[in-house]
């Protein structure tokens, strides 16, 4: 992982583009699920370990999780090591954790520690 670059405008634009992509993919998945004649969702709360350590980084991630359809950040532990996330479909908690880590947290780590 490269060093965070909080003052690099291109890094922020890249993060915005990745987040927009994730937003559209998640919105499509939520639409498919809600328009499906049979809802086979297993909502749940998932503990997501965090690699981000700064207050700004964790706050950015929590906002991105909450703005992404189908997920809501509920709580961050005092030591900023775990974020509790409500997922619309948490049938596979490990997949939820991996998705947040790879698709949201890793790009956020490029701009904030």
N, CA, C and O of each residue as an XYZ file, in Angstrom:
452
protein
N       0.854     -1.174      0.000
C       0.000      0.000      0.000
C       0.897      1.233      0.000
O       1.884      1.301      0.732
N       0.541      2.190     -0.822
C       1.320      3.419     -0.897
C       0.990      4.337      0.277
O      -0.005      4.157      0.980
N       1.858      5.323      0.461
C       1.640      6.306      1.535
C       0.399      7.134      1.260
O       0.105      7.429      0.101
N      -0.343      7.519      2.304
C      -1.497      8.393      2.110
C      -1.061      9.737      1.533
O       0.003     10.251      1.877
N      -1.885     10.301      0.657
C      -1.581     11.580      0.024
C      -2.770     12.533      0.201
O      -3.540     12.753     -0.734
N      -2.913     13.096      1.407
C      -4.093     13.933      1.657
C      -4.147     15.214      0.838
O      -5.221     15.797      0.693
N      -3.027     15.667      0.302
C      -3.027     16.929     -0.432
C      -2.996     16.715     -1.942
O      -2.879     17.680     -2.698
N      -3.099     15.481     -2.388
C      -3.044     15.171     -3.805
C      -4.461     15.156     -4.393
O      -5.250     14.257     -4.100
N      -4.769     16.136     -5.205
C      -6.103     16.262     -5.787
C      -6.446     15.049     -6.652
O      -7.588     14.589     -6.645
N      -5.483     14.535     -7.388
C      -5.754     13.372     -8.241
C      -6.121     12.141     -7.417
O      -6.966     11.350     -7.835
N      -5.501     11.972     -6.258
C      -5.838     10.840     -5.389
C      -7.282     10.971     -4.901
O      -8.006      9.978     -4.843
N      -7.702     12.175     -4.553
C      -9.085     12.399     -4.117
C     -10.066     12.176     -5.265
O     -11.137     11.606     -5.055
N      -9.717     12.615     -6.471
C     -10.588     12.390     -7.625
C     -10.716     10.898     -7.925
O     -11.800     10.424     -8.264
N      -9.618     10.159     -7.802
C      -9.642      8.712     -8.004
C     -10.554      8.057     -6.956
O     -11.344      7.174     -7.289
N     -10.447      8.483     -5.707
C     -11.306      7.956     -4.650
C     -12.773      8.269     -4.966
O     -13.638      7.411     -4.790
N     -13.054      9.470     -5.423
C     -14.430      9.850     -5.764
C     -14.962      8.984     -6.903
O     -16.118      8.562     -6.872
N     -14.136      8.720     -7.896
C     -14.559      7.877     -9.022
C     -14.836      6.447     -8.556
O     -15.835      5.844     -8.948
N     -13.955      5.912     -7.724
C     -14.172      4.557     -7.207
C     -15.423      4.490     -6.342
O     -16.179      3.520     -6.414
N     -15.647      5.521     -5.521
C     -16.831      5.544     -4.678
C     -18.094      5.653     -5.530
O     -19.089      4.989     -5.239
N     -18.069      6.466     -6.560
C     -19.227      6.600     -7.443
C     -19.550      5.260     -8.103
O     -20.716      4.880     -8.208
N     -18.526      4.555     -8.540
C     -18.717      3.213     -9.123
C     -19.376      2.283     -8.099
O     -20.332      1.576     -8.419
N     -18.864      2.290     -6.878
C     -19.411      1.442     -5.819
C     -20.845      1.838     -5.496
O     -21.689      0.977     -5.249
N     -21.118      3.115     -5.498
C     -22.460      3.627     -5.244
C     -23.443      3.104     -6.291
O     -24.534      2.646     -5.949
N     -23.057      3.174     -7.558
C     -23.933      2.707     -8.634
C     -24.137      1.196     -8.581
O     -25.258      0.720     -8.762
N     -23.072      0.436     -8.336
C     -23.198     -1.020     -8.245
C     -24.092     -1.422     -7.074
O     -24.925     -2.319     -7.203
N     -23.919     -0.764     -5.946
C     -24.735     -1.076     -4.766
C     -26.187     -0.691     -4.984
O     -27.089     -1.427     -4.585
N     -26.425      0.453     -5.611
C     -27.802      0.874     -5.881
C     -28.489     -0.128     -6.800
O     -29.659     -0.452     -6.599
N     -27.774     -0.616     -7.798
C     -28.344     -1.621     -8.705
C     -28.663     -2.914     -7.949
O     -29.700     -3.530     -8.191
N     -27.789     -3.325     -7.046
C     -28.025     -4.545     -6.271
C     -29.234     -4.389     -5.353
O     -30.027     -5.320     -5.207
N     -29.378     -3.225     -4.737
C     -30.528     -2.972     -3.867
C     -31.812     -2.954     -4.697
O     -32.832     -3.493     -4.265
N     -31.775     -2.347     -5.868
C     -32.963     -2.334     -6.734
C     -33.352     -3.749     -7.152
O     -34.529     -4.107     -7.121
N     -32.368     -4.550     -7.542
C     -32.649     -5.948     -7.914
C     -33.286     -6.690     -6.757
O     -34.262     -7.417     -6.939
N     -32.737     -6.506     -5.572
C     -33.245     -7.227     -4.399
C     -34.660     -6.797     -4.046
O     -35.496     -7.635     -3.710
N     -34.935     -5.512     -4.117
C     -36.262     -5.039     -3.718
C     -37.320     -5.300     -4.783
O     -38.498     -5.441     -4.452
N     -36.934     -5.367     -6.036
C     -37.891     -5.638     -7.103
C     -38.076     -7.129     -7.360
O     -38.962     -7.529     -8.116
N     -37.259     -7.929     -6.745
C     -37.359     -9.376     -6.909
C     -38.651     -9.872     -6.264
O     -39.023     -9.410     -5.185
N     -39.341    -10.816     -6.921
C     -40.579    -11.332     -6.319
C     -40.333    -12.091     -5.016
O     -41.224    -12.182     -4.170
N     -39.140    -12.628     -4.857
C     -38.804    -13.349     -3.622
C     -37.579    -12.710     -2.991
O     -36.476    -12.774     -3.535
N     -37.787    -12.098     -1.847
C     -36.669    -11.505     -1.118
C     -35.964    -12.603     -0.332
O     -36.555    -13.215      0.558
N     -34.731    -12.845     -0.653
C     -33.951    -13.851      0.060
C     -32.743    -13.189      0.698
O     -31.601    -13.579      0.457
N     -33.008    -12.201      1.499
C     -31.946    -11.450      2.149
C     -31.829    -11.881      3.597
O     -32.815    -12.253      4.234
N     -30.616    -11.825      4.103
C     -30.364    -12.087      5.525
C     -29.635    -10.896      6.099
O     -28.405    -10.888      6.157
N     -30.387     -9.873      6.530
C     -29.736     -8.695      7.094
C     -29.020     -9.044      8.396
O     -29.394     -9.985      9.096
N     -27.999     -8.276      8.701
C     -27.280     -8.505      9.942
C     -26.251     -7.422     10.211
O     -26.002     -6.542      9.387
N     -25.670     -7.520     11.384
C     -24.628     -6.586     11.801
C     -23.300     -7.329     11.758
O     -23.165     -8.425     12.303
N     -22.330     -6.715     11.103
C     -21.022     -7.331     10.884
C     -19.945     -6.452     11.516
O     -19.942     -5.235     11.332
N     -19.034     -7.074     12.260
C     -17.879     -6.360     12.813
C     -16.785     -6.343     11.746
O     -16.319     -7.392     11.301
N     -16.386     -5.147     11.346
C     -15.379     -4.989     10.295
C     -14.099     -4.447     10.920
O     -14.088     -3.317     11.409
N     -13.001     -5.244     10.913
C     -11.733     -4.719     11.439
C     -11.216     -3.588     10.548
O     -11.327     -3.646      9.323
N     -10.656     -2.569     11.178
C     -10.191     -1.401     10.439
C      -8.673     -1.343     10.365
O      -7.969     -1.665     11.321
N      -8.193     -0.925      9.208
C      -6.766     -0.639      9.047
C      -6.520      0.859      9.136
O      -5.428      1.286      9.512
N      -7.526      1.661      8.794
C      -7.416      3.109      8.956
C      -7.299      3.417     10.440
O      -7.957      2.769     11.254
N      -6.492      4.373     10.804
C      -6.300      4.688     12.222
C      -6.672      6.115     12.587
O      -7.054      6.377     13.728
N      -6.571      7.037     11.652
C      -6.860      8.432     11.998
C      -8.359      8.649     12.120
O      -9.156      7.939     11.507
N      -8.723      9.627     12.908
C     -10.145      9.971     13.069
C     -10.740     10.373     11.719
O     -11.864      9.992     11.394
N      -9.991     11.136     10.943
C     -10.485     11.573      9.633
C     -10.676     10.385      8.694
O     -11.669     10.319      7.970
N      -9.736      9.456      8.703
C      -9.832      8.286      7.844
C     -11.014      7.402      8.206
O     -11.744      6.947      7.326
N     -11.204      7.160      9.486
C     -12.320      6.331      9.950
C     -13.644      7.036      9.665
O     -14.618      6.386      9.285
N     -13.691      8.350      9.842
C     -14.904      9.113      9.559
C     -15.246      9.052      8.074
O     -16.407      8.863      7.709
N     -14.244      9.210      7.223
C     -14.457      9.112      5.782
C     -15.026      7.739      5.418
O     -15.992      7.645      4.661
N     -14.430      6.688      5.952
C     -14.904      5.336      5.663
C     -16.334      5.139      6.165
O     -17.161      4.570      5.454
N     -16.632      5.596      7.369
C     -17.979      5.442      7.922
C     -19.007      6.149      7.042
O     -20.098      5.624      6.817
N     -18.668      7.327      6.550
C     -19.588      8.049      5.669
C     -19.760      7.317      4.346
O     -20.877      7.228      3.836
N     -18.680      6.794      3.782
C     -18.786      6.064      2.520
C     -19.639      4.804      2.697
O     -20.450      4.480      1.831
N     -19.459      4.096      3.813
C     -20.261      2.898      4.082
C     -21.733      3.271      4.195
O     -22.590      2.601      3.618
N     -22.030      4.331      4.930
C     -23.416      4.736      5.136
C     -24.061      5.253      3.852
O     -25.249      5.024      3.625
N     -23.304      5.938      3.022
C     -23.853      6.451      1.771
C     -24.038      5.365      0.715
O     -24.775      5.563     -0.251
N     -23.386      4.235      0.886
C     -23.519      3.137     -0.059
C     -24.824      2.396      0.229
O     -25.016      1.916      1.346
N     -25.723      2.292     -0.750
C     -27.000      1.604     -0.512
C     -26.795      0.170     -0.028
O     -25.958     -0.567     -0.550
N     -27.576     -0.204      0.979
C     -27.519     -1.562      1.501
C     -26.661     -1.718      2.735
O     -26.673     -2.780      3.358
N     -25.910     -0.682      3.112
C     -25.067     -0.748      4.303
C     -25.183      0.539      5.114
O     -25.440      1.615      4.575
N     -24.988      0.399      6.418
C     -24.985      1.551      7.311
C     -23.944      1.332      8.396
O     -23.946      0.295      9.060
N     -23.065      2.291      8.580
C     -22.106      2.228      9.682
C     -22.864      2.566     10.961
O     -23.505      3.613     11.051
N     -22.789      1.679     11.947
C     -23.522      1.875     13.185
C     -22.671      2.430     14.315
O     -23.112      3.302     15.064
N     -21.440      1.918     14.436
C     -20.613      2.278     15.594
C     -19.155      1.958     15.271
O     -18.859      1.008     14.547
N     -18.261      2.761     15.815
C     -16.825      2.496     15.727
C     -16.315      2.368     17.154
O     -16.629      3.194     18.011
N     -15.525      1.327     17.402
C     -14.992      1.123     18.750
C     -14.106      2.303     19.149
O     -13.573      3.007     18.291
N     -13.955      2.512     20.447
C     -13.153      3.643     20.956
C     -11.719      3.631     20.430
O     -11.135      4.684     20.175
N     -11.160      2.439     20.270
C      -9.775      2.342     19.805
C      -9.658      2.399     18.276
O      -8.561      2.266     17.733
N     -10.784      2.595     17.583
C     -10.850      2.699     16.120
C     -10.328      1.445     15.422
O      -9.763      1.534     14.332
N     -10.510      0.300     16.029
C     -10.044     -0.941     15.408
C     -11.176     -1.732     14.766
O     -10.925     -2.613     13.943
N     -12.427     -1.429     15.134
C     -13.575     -2.176     14.608
C     -14.724     -1.220     14.307
O     -15.043     -0.335     15.102
N     -15.338     -1.417     13.144
C     -16.555     -0.690     12.792
C     -17.682     -1.714     12.669
O     -17.527     -2.753     12.028
N     -18.796     -1.407     13.282
C     -19.956     -2.284     13.192
C     -20.854     -1.747     12.085
O     -21.243     -0.579     12.082
N     -21.171     -2.635     11.143
C     -21.905     -2.248      9.946
C     -23.166     -3.094      9.823
O     -23.112     -4.317      9.954
N     -24.291     -2.450      9.574
C     -25.511     -3.180      9.249
C     -25.531     -3.370      7.738
O     -25.422     -2.407      6.980
N     -25.672     -4.622      7.307
C     -25.719     -4.931      5.884
C     -27.083     -5.503      5.528
O     -27.640     -6.318      6.264
N     -27.602     -5.073      4.412
C     -28.899     -5.551      3.950
C     -28.879     -7.067      3.733
O     -29.868     -7.754      3.988
N     -27.746     -7.572      3.263
C     -27.594     -9.011      3.078
C     -26.254     -9.427      3.672
O     -25.201     -9.233      3.064
N     -26.312    -10.001      4.865
C     -25.099    -10.419      5.570
C     -25.047    -11.932      5.690
O     -24.556    -12.461      6.687
N     -25.553    -12.634      4.677
C     -25.530    -14.096      4.697
C     -24.096    -14.597      4.808
O     -23.837    -15.622      5.440
N     -23.162    -13.872      4.191
C     -21.739    -14.216      4.274
C     -20.993    -13.022      4.883
O     -20.557    -12.127      4.158
N     -20.847    -13.007      6.214
C     -20.189    -11.862      6.865
C     -18.767    -11.620      6.367
O     -18.328    -10.473      6.291
N     -18.044    -12.685      6.029
C     -16.676    -12.510      5.531
C     -16.663    -11.770      4.190
O     -15.754    -10.984      3.924
N     -17.658    -12.018      3.357
C     -17.751    -11.313      2.076
C     -18.055     -9.838      2.299
O     -17.535     -8.982      1.582
N     -18.892     -9.534      3.284
C     -19.200     -8.135      3.611
C     -17.922     -7.434      4.072
O     -17.609     -6.333      3.620
N     -17.186     -8.087      4.981
C     -15.926     -7.507      5.478
C     -14.941     -7.272      4.336
O     -14.343     -6.200      4.234
N     -14.775     -8.282      3.477
C     -13.823     -8.179      2.366
C     -14.232     -7.076      1.397
O     -13.381     -6.336      0.904
N     -15.510     -6.965      1.127
C     -15.992     -5.938      0.208
C     -15.692     -4.540      0.747
O     -15.219     -3.676      0.009
N     -15.963     -4.321      2.022
C     -15.692     -3.004      2.621
C     -14.194     -2.725      2.630
O     -13.765     -1.615      2.313
N     -13.401     -3.727      2.990
C     -11.947     -3.537      3.056
C     -11.346     -3.252      1.681
O     -10.499     -2.369      1.546
N     -11.776     -3.987      0.667
C     -11.177     -3.856     -0.663
C     -11.738     -2.687     -1.465
O     -10.994     -1.976     -2.140
N     -13.044     -2.492     -1.388
C     -13.690     -1.523     -2.263
C     -13.805     -0.130     -1.668
O     -13.932      0.848     -2.406
N     -13.762     -0.024     -0.345
C     -13.906      1.294      0.284
C     -12.683      1.683      1.118
O     -12.131      2.771      0.954
N     -12.266      0.781      2.016
C     -11.176      1.157      2.922
C      -9.844      1.295      2.196
O      -9.125      2.268      2.423
N      -9.500      0.354      1.335
C      -8.212      0.424      0.638
C      -8.073      1.720     -0.184
O      -7.036      2.378     -0.099
N      -9.087      2.102     -0.974
C      -8.961      3.380     -1.681
C      -8.895      4.584     -0.728
O      -8.192      5.554     -1.009
N      -9.620      4.525      0.393
C      -9.563      5.624      1.360
C      -8.176      5.750      1.970
O      -7.735      6.850      2.302
N      -7.491      4.625      2.117
C      -6.141      4.642      2.692
C      -5.124      5.330      1.763
O      -4.019      5.665      2.191
N      -5.491      5.531      0.528
C      -4.595      6.228     -0.405
C      -4.568      7.735     -0.138
O      -3.631      8.432     -0.528
N      -5.627      8.227      0.542
C      -5.687      9.678      0.796
C      -5.576     10.039      2.269
O      -5.139     11.140      2.601
N      -5.963      9.128      3.159
C      -5.896      9.403      4.591
C      -5.323      8.194      5.321
O      -5.538      7.061      4.890
N      -4.596      8.411      6.418
C      -4.005      7.279      7.153
C      -5.029      6.518      7.997
O      -4.678      5.546      8.666
